[in-house]
Amino acid sequence: ALARVPRATTDSASVEIRGKQLQVRVIRPGFVRNGKQIFN
């Protein structure tokens, strides 16, 4: 999923999805560059 978050947000966060708290990773939205995946 995509979300807009403040720049000061750390590498991880907690979100609520369908009533459940989940830990998420915060990454930049550029998922593919020159045909190659740029995140782990």
PDB file as gemmi writes it, atoms N, CA and C in Angstrom:
CRYST1    1.000    1.000    1.000  90.00  90.00  90.00 P 1                      
ATOM      1  N   ALA A   1       0.841  -1.178   0.000  1.00  0.00           N  
ATOM      2  CA  ALA A   1       0.000   0.000   0.000  1.00  0.00           C  
ATOM      3  C   ALA A   1       0.884   1.238   0.000  1.00  0.00           C  
ATOM      4  N   LEU A   2       0.349   2.311  -0.481  1.00  0.00           N  
ATOM      5  CA  LEU A   2       1.062   3.582  -0.500  1.00  0.00           C  
ATOM      6  C   LEU A   2       0.415   4.550   0.474  1.00  0.00           C  
ATOM      7  N   ALA A   3       1.243   5.344   1.121  1.00  0.00           N  
ATOM      8  CA  ALA A   3       0.732   6.370   2.034  1.00  0.00           C  
ATOM      9  C   ALA A   3       1.696   7.541   2.034  1.00  0.00           C  
ATOM     10  N   ARG A   4       1.170   8.728   2.225  1.00  0.00           N  
ATOM     11  CA  ARG A   4       2.020   9.915   2.381  1.00  0.00           C  
ATOM     12  C   ARG A   4       2.327  10.064   3.857  1.00  0.00           C  
ATOM     13  N   VAL A   5       3.610  10.131   4.179  1.00  0.00           N  
ATOM     14  CA  VAL A   5       4.027  10.297   5.570  1.00  0.00           C  
ATOM     15  C   VAL A   5       5.037  11.439   5.650  1.00  0.00           C  
ATOM     16  N   PRO A   6       5.149  12.097   6.798  1.00  0.00           N  
ATOM     17  CA  PRO A   6       6.136  13.172   6.948  1.00  0.00           C  
ATOM     18  C   PRO A   6       7.560  12.641   6.761  1.00  0.00           C  
ATOM     19  N   ARG A   7       8.459  13.488   6.275  1.00  0.00           N  
ATOM     20  CA  ARG A   7       9.858  13.084   6.067  1.00  0.00           C  
ATOM     21  C   ARG A   7      10.523  12.606   7.347  1.00  0.00           C  
ATOM     22  N   ALA A   8      10.104  13.121   8.476  1.00  0.00           N  
ATOM     23  CA  ALA A   8      10.719  12.761   9.755  1.00  0.00           C  
ATOM     24  C   ALA A   8      10.347  11.352  10.213  1.00  0.00           C  
ATOM     25  N   THR A   9       9.495  10.661   9.480  1.00  0.00           N  
ATOM     26  CA  THR A   9       9.083   9.309   9.847  1.00  0.00           C  
ATOM     27  C   THR A   9      10.281   8.367   9.782  1.00  0.00           C  
ATOM     28  N   THR A  10      10.408   7.492  10.769  1.00  0.00           N  
ATOM     29  CA  THR A  10      11.526   6.546  10.816  1.00  0.00           C  
ATOM     30  C   THR A  10      11.328   5.419   9.809  1.00  0.00           C  
ATOM     31  N   ASP A  11      12.239   4.441   9.804  1.00  0.00           N  
ATOM     32  CA  ASP A  11      12.187   3.330   8.853  1.00  0.00           C  
ATOM     33  C   ASP A  11      11.021   2.381   9.088  1.00  0.00           C  
ATOM     34  N   SER A  12      10.460   2.390  10.279  1.00  0.00           N  
ATOM     35  CA  SER A  12       9.323   1.517  10.556  1.00  0.00           C  
ATOM     36  C   SER A  12       8.213   2.323  11.213  1.00  0.00           C  
ATOM     37  N   ALA A  13       7.011   1.787  11.125  1.00  0.00           N  
ATOM     38  CA  ALA A  13       5.852   2.468  11.703  1.00  0.00           C  
ATOM     39  C   ALA A  13       4.805   1.419  12.039  1.00  0.00           C  
ATOM     40  N   SER A  14       3.758   1.851  12.685  1.00  0.00           N  
ATOM     41  CA  SER A  14       2.646   0.981  13.028  1.00  0.00           C  
ATOM     42  C   SER A  14       1.392   1.561  12.393  1.00  0.00           C  
ATOM     43  N   VAL A  15       0.606   0.699  11.737  1.00  0.00           N  
ATOM     44  CA  VAL A  15      -0.631   1.143  11.100  1.00  0.00           C  
ATOM     45  C   VAL A  15      -1.774   0.237  11.517  1.00  0.00           C  
ATOM     46  N   GLU A  16      -2.982   0.753  11.398  1.00  0.00           N  
ATOM     47  CA  GLU A  16      -4.166  -0.046  11.694  1.00  0.00           C  
ATOM     48  C   GLU A  16      -4.851  -0.389  10.384  1.00  0.00           C  
ATOM     49  N   ILE A  17      -4.994  -1.693  10.117  1.00  0.00           N  
ATOM     50  CA  ILE A  17      -5.668  -2.172   8.915  1.00  0.00           C  
ATOM     51  C   ILE A  17      -6.757  -3.140   9.346  1.00  0.00           C  
ATOM     52  N   ARG A  18      -7.992  -2.800   9.021  1.00  0.00           N  
ATOM     53  CA  ARG A  18      -9.150  -3.634   9.377  1.00  0.00           C  
ATOM     54  C   ARG A  18      -9.165  -4.009  10.853  1.00  0.00           C  
ATOM     55  N   GLY A  19      -8.861  -3.032  11.700  1.00  0.00           N  
ATOM     56  CA  GLY A  19      -8.932  -3.238  13.139  1.00  0.00           C  
ATOM     57  C   GLY A  19      -7.724  -3.913  13.759  1.00  0.00           C  
ATOM     58  N   LYS A  20      -6.673  -4.205  12.983  1.00  0.00           N  
ATOM     59  CA  LYS A  20      -5.472  -4.857  13.505  1.00  0.00           C  
ATOM     60  C   LYS A  20      -4.279  -3.922  13.371  1.00  0.00           C  
ATOM     61  N   GLN A  21      -3.447  -3.841  14.421  1.00  0.00           N  
ATOM     62  CA  GLN A  21      -2.218  -3.052  14.382  1.00  0.00           C  
ATOM     63  C   GLN A  21      -1.127  -3.885  13.722  1.00  0.00           C  
ATOM     64  N   LEU A  22      -0.483  -3.340  12.707  1.00  0.00           N  
ATOM     65  CA  LEU A  22       0.583  -4.042  12.000  1.00  0.00           C  
ATOM     66  C   LEU A  22       1.828  -3.172  11.932  1.00  0.00           C  
ATOM     67  N   GLN A  23       3.001  -3.800  12.007  1.00  0.00           N  
ATOM     68  CA  GLN A  23       4.266  -3.106  11.823  1.00  0.00           C  
ATOM     69  C   GLN A  23       4.551  -3.047  10.322  1.00  0.00           C  
ATOM     70  N   VAL A  24       5.000  -1.905   9.833  1.00  0.00           N  
ATOM     71  CA  VAL A  24       5.303  -1.741   8.411  1.00  0.00           C  
ATOM     72  C   VAL A  24       6.676  -1.095   8.250  1.00  0.00           C  
ATOM     73  N   ARG A  25       7.268  -1.285   7.064  1.00  0.00           N  
ATOM     74  CA  ARG A  25       8.517  -0.615   6.702  1.00  0.00           C  
ATOM     75  C   ARG A  25       8.178   0.599   5.865  1.00  0.00           C  
ATOM     76  N   VAL A  26       8.912   1.675   6.056  1.00  0.00           N  
ATOM     77  CA  VAL A  26       8.707   2.888   5.270  1.00  0.00           C  
ATOM     78  C   VAL A  26       9.819   2.941   4.221  1.00  0.00           C  
ATOM     79  N   ILE A  27       9.425   2.931   2.933  1.00  0.00           N  
ATOM     80  CA  ILE A  27      10.395   2.996   1.842  1.00  0.00           C  
ATOM     81  C   ILE A  27       9.974   4.078   0.862  1.00  0.00           C  
ATOM     82  N   ARG A  28      10.882   4.496   0.001  1.00  0.00           N  
ATOM     83  CA  ARG A  28      10.543   5.459  -1.038  1.00  0.00           C  
ATOM     84  C   ARG A  28       9.697   4.759  -2.097  1.00  0.00           C  
ATOM     85  N   PRO A  29       8.799   5.468  -2.768  1.00  0.00           N  
ATOM     86  CA  PRO A  29       7.889   4.829  -3.724  1.00  0.00           C  
ATOM     87  C   PRO A  29       8.503   4.446  -5.066  1.00  0.00           C  
ATOM     88  N   GLY A  30       9.775   4.721  -5.329  1.00  0.00           N  
ATOM     89  CA  GLY A  30      10.387   4.326  -6.602  1.00  0.00           C  
ATOM     90  C   GLY A  30      10.726   2.851  -6.600  1.00  0.00           C  
ATOM     91  N   PHE A  31       9.781   1.996  -6.910  1.00  0.00           N  
ATOM     92  CA  PHE A  31       9.956   0.557  -6.761  1.00  0.00           C  
ATOM     93  C   PHE A  31      10.866  -0.071  -7.806  1.00  0.00           C  
ATOM     94  N   VAL A  32      10.868   0.463  -9.029  1.00  0.00           N  
ATOM     95  CA  VAL A  32      11.666  -0.123 -10.103  1.00  0.00           C  
ATOM     96  C   VAL A  32      12.425   0.991 -10.813  1.00  0.00           C  
ATOM     97  N   ARG A  33      13.707   0.778 -11.029  1.00  0.00           N  
ATOM     98  CA  ARG A  33      14.520   1.740 -11.770  1.00  0.00           C  
ATOM     99  C   ARG A  33      15.324   0.969 -12.803  1.00  0.00           C  
ATOM    100  N   ASN A  34      15.194   1.351 -14.046  1.00  0.00           N  
ATOM    101  CA  ASN A  34      15.886   0.677 -15.148  1.00  0.00           C  
ATOM    102  C   ASN A  34      15.593  -0.818 -15.166  1.00  0.00           C  
ATOM    103  N   GLY A  35      14.358  -1.179 -14.859  1.00  0.00           N  
ATOM    104  CA  GLY A  35      13.937  -2.575 -14.887  1.00  0.00           C  
ATOM    105  C   GLY A  35      14.410  -3.409 -13.716  1.00  0.00           C  
ATOM    106  N   LYS A  36      15.020  -2.794 -12.698  1.00  0.00           N  
ATOM    107  CA  LYS A  36      15.516  -3.545 -11.545  1.00  0.00           C  
ATOM    108  C   LYS A  36      14.837  -3.076 -10.268  1.00  0.00           C  
ATOM    109  N   GLN A  37      14.525  -4.026  -9.410  1.00  0.00           N  
ATOM    110  CA  GLN A  37      13.918  -3.741  -8.111  1.00  0.00           C  
ATOM    111  C   GLN A  37      14.918  -2.966  -7.259  1.00  0.00           C  
ATOM    112  N   ILE A  38      14.481  -1.888  -6.588  1.00  0.00           N  
ATOM    113  CA  ILE A  38      15.419  -1.087  -5.799  1.00  0.00           C  
ATOM    114  C   ILE A  38      15.142  -1.144  -4.300  1.00  0.00           C  
ATOM    115  N   PHE A  39      14.430  -2.145  -3.839  1.00  0.00           N  
ATOM    116  CA  PHE A  39      14.200  -2.329  -2.403  1.00  0.00           C  
ATOM    117  C   PHE A  39      14.348  -3.795  -2.079  1.00  0.00           C  
ATOM    118  N   ASN A  40      14.500  -4.112  -0.794  1.00  0.00           N  
ATOM    119  CA  ASN A  40      14.673  -5.511  -0.363  1.00  0.00           C  
ATOM    120  C   ASN A  40      13.364  -6.165  -0.090  1.00  0.00           C  
TER     121      ASN A  40                                                      
END                                                                             
